[in-house]
Amino acid sequence: MRTGVIDEMQENQLSDEEYVIYRTKNSHKHDLATAKAWMITAKTLFPRNFAVQLEAYTTQKSANNPKEAARYFSSLFFDFPNEAELWEEVQHITCALQKANSNIISQFHRDMFSHMLTEVQHQLLLAMAERAEDTLEHCRLMLVLLSMLPQFVDTHGKKLADTLLTSEKHSHYQTPVNCFRKLLVVDLLPTLLSSRTIDVPQKQLYRLILKSVDFYVSWFASGSTLIQGVEESELKAEEAWTNLFKIMFAMGRKLGWELSSMFSINNRELMCQNLWSFYHSTPLGGEDSPNFRQLIYCTTVVLVESLYEYVRKINPLSFQIPNQGIKVDYTPLLLVPAILPSRDTDQEPALKRRKDDSSSSCSTLHVTVTKGCHVPTASTLLSSFLTAVSCWELLQQTEELRSEFAKICSHLRTETWLWLPSFVADVLLYQGLYSEALTKLQSLSSTLLNPQSLLLKSAGISFCLRNHFAATEQILHVIADLPAESSDPSVPPTIIPCSSSPHGKPPLHFMALNHTEIVQYAVSILVACFRDQALRNGNCDFAIGHLIVLLQYDWPNNASLLEESLEKIRRQGHFAYKLFSSYVIQVDILEEIAFLVTDQGGAINMDIFPPSATQLATQRRMTTRRGDLGAREDFRAAMKRQMSRSQENIHNLIVQFMIREREAILQAMKV
């Protein structure tokens, strides 16, 4: 019907229904009271006419009267279910409920919906969902229904969960990070589990736990906020684990789990204590018993969360999609044995391995973090690592736990978690199982752990296994491939420290994979290897000489090792080291060596400088034998030349030593 002013002839051609609609619209422009009277008349005279009833609703909509519009639209919905214009308006309403648009029309639709009776709201959304030809759209509308009307979750919740599971199974998506899984885990489960009366079978709840863990871990591992089939994802990383813990809390409450309350605790150590206490104090029963199930699932969830946080702290790139232009200004960390029992340090922070009734081990192991790591980050790193290790150990306590955990890993497709094998190697290292840790490392490909990290960790483990030659060879390989970089001579180098540890096990250290700390760790390994080689294995001047060169790096720390080296030289009565003039420049060390030549120092015969031109002409060597005064004068002159080099960059000098003298270093290690 045409609207606006019409002439008398046209007016006479209108039907009765069209006429009252025309008079209503025409009066609405000038006299609202008259217009309302005409509308009441029209509704009364033609209750079964859709156009008349639609005009009544449209009038209230134009007047921005959501309460009256809700009443009129409710009548339209039930009286004229087959009208296309009605369903167009229903679609506008459901779209407004799904998206928080700020435009006036969407806001009106939301306000109008809020004024409808609950049953009208329910039937409207349910009918729109049933009309949806696309399964995904159907599920979205059902979720709108449940979010707006949670009292109907018992009626529709389980069926919707089954629909989502079935739809995902038959979809083309190859990853858990898809629209169906997101609707199930993020949108439906919190509402479904909030019902105290809905009855979900235990087997289904266990399945939903794994589906939830799989979704969140896969979403994190993808390194992107994108979810397949979802245009815009509102899922935020900082909320994801909180959401999963809420799901576990609600699941546990529905299953009657004693451990469910721990998911409201924001403390990993207390969560671990609860898990171990439950394991020690509660009969687990068979694999299908509630006690066994709650322990295996709760421990797995805590393990996965802490493992994710651990990996994210040591290398955030593990959860970044490559080649997307995302640049992370962060130096990766690597867990290695801390080699030298040295001095106190300001490394931050240090935590002891927990030792209480709930612990799986009676030993105490110190773990330190590079001081270049901010204290809050270091604390989170240590907390997450120790929690992950503790949970891993708990899941290995019995054959039944190991077997069921293996099944869960298969379901979660942990073989796709590229960072898991290196964590397992870290666990073995933490447990002091060095041979197993080395075997695990050797099984890793370069895609799982870069060659530099693999060699550094292997070198530390080889030293722990007393395979000093392998440790030295691996360290020299790392240094040879290290990009050239100068160290600031004003910043003193720091050998990676450690505290004393029981049972002869070295403590562990998270080192930064930067140039300086790699060199520091390399020197630590070599000093430790040559300490044994030079001081405990008979006469070996080359080993003593190499040790003296390396001790310059962190001087005066480890000065006691220099004293031991000098004492061994005194006992030998002689010392020959042809690399001395190239690499020994530290004044204190030079003075100690020079003192050995004097009568008070023992008049030791030193053959450490190349012959001068005069000596070459007379075929003499620059030694310090008694009676050869000329040779002694030459020796003192050579020593002064060495001292004049004391301001050279010791970092660069030691790096050159490890690169240029590789064969000499390895040869000394074979003796």
ABEGO torsion letter per residue (X at the ends): XBBEBBBAAAAAABBAAAAAAAAAAAAAAABAAAAAAAAAAAAAABAABAAAAAAAAAAAAAAGBAAAAAAAAAAAAAABAABAAAAAAAAAAAAAAABBBABAAAAAAAAAAAABBAAAAAAAAAAAAAABABAAAAAAAAAAAAAABAAAAAAAAAAAAAAAAAAAAABABABABBAAAAAAAAAAAAAAAABAABBBBAAAAAAAAAAAAAAAAAAAAAGBABBBGBABBABBAAAAAAAAAAAAAAAAAAAGBAAAAAAABBBAAAAAAAAAAAAAABBAEBAABAAAAAAAAAAAAAAAAAAAAAAAAABAAAABBBGAGBBBBBBBBBBBBBABBBBBBABOBBBBBBBBAABABABBBBBBBBAABBAAAAAAAAAAAAAAAAAAAAAAABAAAAAAAAAAAAAAGAAABAAAAAAAAAAAAAAGBAAAAAAAAAABBAAABBAAAAAAAAAAAAAAAGBAAAAAAAAAAAAAABBBBBBBAABBBBBBBBBBBBGGBBBBBBBBBBAAAAAAAAAAAAAAAAAAAAAABEBBAAAAAAAAAAAAAAOABGAAAAAAAAAAAAAAGBBBBAAAAAABABAAAAAAAAAAABAAAGGBBBBABBBBAAAAAAGBBBBABBGBAAAAAAAAAAAAAAAAAAABBAAAAAAAAAAAAAAAAAAAAAX
